[in-house]
Amino acid sequence: MFSWFERQGVYTRYEVMELPEGGYELRLVNADGQEHVERFQYADDLAKRQRELEAELKAQGWTGPHGWVL
């Protein structure tokens, strides 16, 4: 799954993947291409972090999330 946020014509996104060895990965790709990866063992911890990240982005003036589940 991935979602993106937009601010003044610039986009940033985050991706969530279930890892083959178990657990989850949240990857934030900034507008400048820098990536930040966080790993979670439990889906509840991942969901909490996603809510926090979305709140942080909105507080910084980003709109979204926009996206879909693949």
WOQUIQUI-V160670 format. One record per pair of residues at least 24 apart in sequence whose ideal C-beta (glycine too) atoms are under 10 Angstrom apart, sorted by the first residue. I is the first residue (numbers start at 1). J is the second residue. Records with the same first field share a line. If there is no record, write none. Layout:
I: J + J
//
This chain:
1: 50 + 67 + 68 + 69 + 70
2: 27 + 29 + 65 + 66 + 67 + 68 + 69 + 70
3: 50 + 53 + 54 + 57 + 64 + 65 + 66 + 67 + 68 + 69
4: 29 + 31 + 57 + 62 + 63 + 64 + 65 + 66 + 67
5: 31 + 53 + 54 + 57 + 58 + 60 + 61 + 62 + 63 + 64 + 65 + 66 + 67
6: 31 + 62 + 63 + 64 + 65 + 66
7: 31 + 57 + 58 + 60 + 61 + 62 + 63 + 64
8: 61 + 62 + 63
10: 62
11: 62 + 64 + 66
12: 57 + 60 + 62 + 64
13: 64 + 65 + 66 + 67
14: 38 + 49 + 50 + 53 + 54 + 57 + 64 + 65 + 67
15: 67 + 70
16: 40 + 43 + 46 + 47 + 49 + 50 + 69
18: 43 + 46
24: 49 + 50
26: 50 + 53
28: 53 + 56 + 57
31: 62
//
